[in-house]
Amino acid sequence: MQKFQRISILLILFFFDISLPSTVFSSQFVTVQSLKEDLRSKDFDRIEESLSNVKRKSYKGHILPFIQDLWDQRKDKYPDLPWDVMEYDIVRVQLADILGQAVRNARIRMDVKPIHNFLVSLIDSTDRDVSRKALGALSMIGDETDVEKIFSVAKRMDRGTFRISVLTLTMMCNEKAARAVAKLEALVTNPDLRSFIIESRRDSEDFKKNSGWCN
């Protein structure tokens, strides 16, 4: 972790399949059975915490097939699950995020096009939690066709979506995103927001260089 010291914890939490020390945060080991129980509770806070724990764990091979079944809505395999819960955007966007991360890190193979299309459709969601999670998840796919839409969200300088939009743009591996970040830096006059852009770009460049993220 020495060479990544300058990278903010926020960047790591949003994007990377990296296990951090327990002094940074703690997360529980999620099993298929425990996730089923969380889903049956229909408690969205509990479900979100459980899915976040799945994403943060470096090893998740035991549960990825189940996550994929949830995304594919395999009701035939799990007729006892509350499938109405899985239809909520706040749940499906987290499933998409986990799977997008797994594909990006070569943990599974699957067609990301449906995931990508779903995430793009949520960028302008009126639910800020959904919008933020969709924006963050799009960094894993890194499609340059999304840059203009993400840039338009960042330009609004909305308190709920500005930072995640900037982080997503800085973590994408294409020139179009790099130009969008530079353009955004020139447009923003608020010193705090401008500093955030500069620091995020610097940190992401360091990470990309040291990790081979864009290779």
C-alpha positions as CSV (number, residue, x, y, z in Angstrom):
1,M,0.0,0.0,0.0
2,Q,3.0,2.3,0.3
3,K,3.0,3.6,-3.3
4,F,-0.7,4.2,-3.1
5,Q,-0.6,6.4,0.0
6,R,-1.7,9.5,-1.8
7,I,-4.8,7.9,-3.1
8,S,-7.9,8.9,-1.2
9,I,-9.9,6.3,0.7
10,L,-12.9,7.6,-1.2
11,L,-11.4,6.5,-4.5
12,I,-10.6,3.1,-3.2
13,L,-14.0,2.5,-1.7
14,F,-15.7,3.5,-4.9
15,F,-13.7,1.7,-7.4
16,F,-11.1,-0.9,-6.5
17,D,-11.1,-4.6,-5.7
18,I,-8.5,-4.1,-2.9
19,S,-8.6,-5.4,0.6
20,L,-7.8,-2.6,3.1
21,P,-6.6,-3.1,6.7
22,S,-9.3,-3.5,9.4
23,T,-8.1,-0.2,10.8
24,V,-9.6,1.5,7.7
25,F,-13.0,-0.2,7.8
26,S,-14.4,-3.6,8.7
27,S,-16.6,-5.7,6.6
28,Q,-18.3,-9.0,7.3
29,F,-17.8,-12.1,5.2
30,V,-21.1,-12.5,3.2
31,T,-22.2,-16.0,2.3
32,V,-25.0,-17.0,-0.1
33,Q,-27.2,-18.0,2.8
34,S,-26.6,-14.7,4.7
35,L,-27.3,-12.7,1.6
36,K,-30.6,-14.6,1.1
37,E,-31.6,-13.8,4.7
38,D,-30.8,-10.1,4.1
39,L,-32.9,-10.1,1.0
40,R,-35.8,-11.8,2.7
41,S,-35.7,-9.1,5.4
42,K,-36.7,-6.5,2.8
43,D,-34.6,-4.1,4.8
44,F,-32.9,-1.9,2.2
45,D,-30.2,-0.6,4.6
46,R,-29.4,-4.2,5.5
47,I,-29.3,-5.3,1.9
48,E,-27.1,-2.4,0.9
49,E,-24.6,-3.1,3.7
50,S,-24.4,-6.7,2.7
51,L,-23.8,-6.0,-1.0
52,S,-21.3,-3.3,-0.1
53,N,-19.4,-6.0,1.9
54,V,-19.4,-8.3,-1.1
55,K,-17.9,-5.6,-3.2
56,R,-15.2,-4.7,-0.7
57,K,-13.9,-8.2,-0.2
58,S,-11.0,-9.1,-2.4
59,Y,-12.2,-12.7,-2.6
60,K,-15.8,-13.2,-3.7
61,G,-15.6,-16.2,-5.9
62,H,-18.0,-18.2,-3.6
63,I,-20.8,-15.7,-4.1
64,L,-20.4,-14.2,-7.6
65,P,-22.4,-17.0,-9.3
66,F,-25.3,-16.2,-7.0
67,I,-25.0,-12.4,-7.6
68,Q,-25.1,-13.2,-11.3
69,D,-28.2,-15.3,-10.9
70,L,-29.8,-12.4,-9.0
71,W,-28.9,-10.0,-11.8
72,D,-30.3,-12.5,-14.4
73,Q,-33.5,-12.9,-12.3
74,R,-33.2,-16.6,-12.1
75,K,-36.5,-17.1,-10.3
76,D,-36.6,-20.7,-11.4
77,K,-33.5,-21.4,-9.2
78,Y,-34.6,-19.4,-6.2
79,P,-38.4,-19.3,-6.1
80,D,-38.4,-18.5,-2.4
81,L,-36.6,-15.2,-2.7
82,P,-38.5,-11.9,-2.7
83,W,-38.0,-10.9,-6.3
84,D,-40.0,-7.7,-5.9
85,V,-37.1,-6.5,-3.8
86,M,-34.6,-7.2,-6.6
87,E,-36.6,-5.1,-9.0
88,Y,-35.7,-1.9,-7.1
89,D,-33.1,0.2,-8.9
90,I,-31.1,0.7,-5.6
91,V,-30.6,-3.1,-5.4
92,R,-30.0,-3.8,-9.1
93,V,-27.5,-1.0,-9.4
94,Q,-25.4,-2.6,-6.6
95,L,-25.6,-6.0,-8.4
96,A,-24.5,-4.3,-11.6
97,D,-21.6,-2.6,-9.7
98,I,-20.4,-5.9,-8.2
99,L,-20.5,-7.7,-11.5
100,G,-18.9,-4.9,-13.5
101,Q,-16.1,-4.9,-11.0
102,A,-15.7,-8.6,-11.2
103,V,-15.5,-8.5,-15.0
104,R,-13.0,-5.6,-14.9
105,N,-10.8,-7.7,-12.6
106,A,-11.2,-10.9,-14.7
107,R,-13.1,-12.7,-11.9
108,I,-16.0,-13.7,-14.2
109,R,-16.8,-13.6,-17.9
110,M,-20.2,-12.2,-19.0
111,D,-21.6,-9.8,-21.4
112,V,-21.4,-6.3,-19.8
113,K,-23.6,-4.6,-22.4
114,P,-26.9,-5.1,-20.4
115,I,-25.2,-3.9,-17.3
116,H,-23.8,-0.9,-19.1
117,N,-27.1,0.0,-20.6
118,F,-28.8,-0.3,-17.3
119,L,-26.2,1.9,-15.5
120,V,-26.4,4.6,-18.2
121,S,-30.2,4.7,-17.9
122,L,-29.8,5.6,-14.2
123,I,-27.3,8.5,-14.5
124,D,-30.1,11.1,-14.3
125,S,-32.2,9.2,-11.7
126,T,-34.0,11.5,-9.3
127,D,-32.8,9.1,-6.6
128,R,-29.4,10.5,-5.8
129,D,-28.2,7.3,-4.2
130,V,-29.1,5.4,-7.3
131,S,-27.5,8.0,-9.6
132,R,-24.3,8.1,-7.5
133,K,-23.9,4.3,-7.6
134,A,-24.6,4.2,-11.3
135,L,-22.0,6.9,-12.0
136,G,-19.4,5.1,-9.9
137,A,-20.1,1.7,-11.5
138,L,-19.6,3.2,-15.0
139,S,-15.9,3.7,-14.2
140,M,-15.4,0.0,-14.2
141,I,-16.7,-0.3,-17.8
142,G,-14.8,2.8,-19.0
143,D,-16.8,3.4,-22.2
144,E,-15.9,6.7,-23.7
145,T,-19.4,7.1,-25.1
146,D,-20.5,7.8,-21.5
147,V,-18.1,10.7,-21.0
148,E,-20.4,13.4,-22.3
149,K,-23.3,12.3,-20.1
150,I,-21.0,12.0,-17.0
151,F,-19.5,15.4,-17.8
152,S,-23.0,17.0,-18.1
153,V,-23.8,15.7,-14.6
154,A,-20.5,17.1,-13.2
155,K,-21.2,20.5,-14.8
156,R,-24.3,20.9,-12.7
157,M,-22.0,20.9,-9.6
158,D,-24.8,19.2,-7.7
159,R,-23.8,18.4,-4.1
160,G,-25.0,14.8,-4.5
161,T,-23.3,13.9,-7.7
162,F,-20.4,16.2,-8.5
163,R,-17.6,14.3,-6.7
164,I,-18.5,10.9,-7.9
165,S,-18.8,12.2,-11.5
166,V,-15.3,13.7,-11.2
167,L,-13.9,10.4,-9.7
168,T,-15.5,8.4,-12.5
169,L,-14.1,10.6,-15.2
170,T,-10.6,10.6,-13.7
171,M,-10.6,6.8,-13.5
172,M,-11.6,6.2,-17.1
173,C,-8.8,5.2,-19.5
174,N,-9.4,7.3,-22.6
175,E,-8.5,10.7,-23.9
176,K,-12.0,11.9,-24.2
177,A,-12.4,11.6,-20.4
178,A,-9.1,13.3,-19.8
179,R,-10.2,16.2,-21.9
180,A,-13.5,16.4,-20.0
181,V,-11.7,16.6,-16.7
182,A,-9.4,19.4,-18.0
183,K,-12.4,21.2,-19.4
184,L,-14.3,20.8,-16.1
185,E,-11.3,22.2,-14.2
186,A,-11.3,25.3,-16.4
187,L,-15.1,25.8,-15.9
188,V,-15.3,25.4,-12.1
189,T,-14.6,28.5,-10.1
190,N,-15.4,27.2,-6.6
191,P,-11.9,26.7,-5.0
192,D,-12.9,23.6,-3.0
193,L,-14.5,21.9,-6.0
194,R,-11.6,22.8,-8.2
195,S,-9.1,21.5,-5.7
196,F,-11.1,18.2,-5.6
197,I,-10.7,17.9,-9.4
198,I,-7.0,18.5,-9.3
199,E,-6.4,16.1,-6.4
200,S,-8.6,13.4,-7.9
201,R,-6.8,13.6,-11.3
202,R,-3.4,13.5,-9.6
203,D,-4.4,10.5,-7.4
204,S,-5.9,8.6,-10.3
205,E,-2.9,9.2,-12.5
206,D,-0.6,7.9,-9.7
207,F,-2.8,4.8,-9.3
208,K,-3.0,4.1,-13.0
209,K,0.8,4.4,-13.3
210,N,1.6,2.2,-10.4
211,S,-1.1,-0.5,-10.9
212,G,-1.3,-0.8,-14.6
213,W,-5.0,0.0,-14.4
214,C,-5.3,1.0,-18.0
215,N,-3.1,-1.7,-19.5
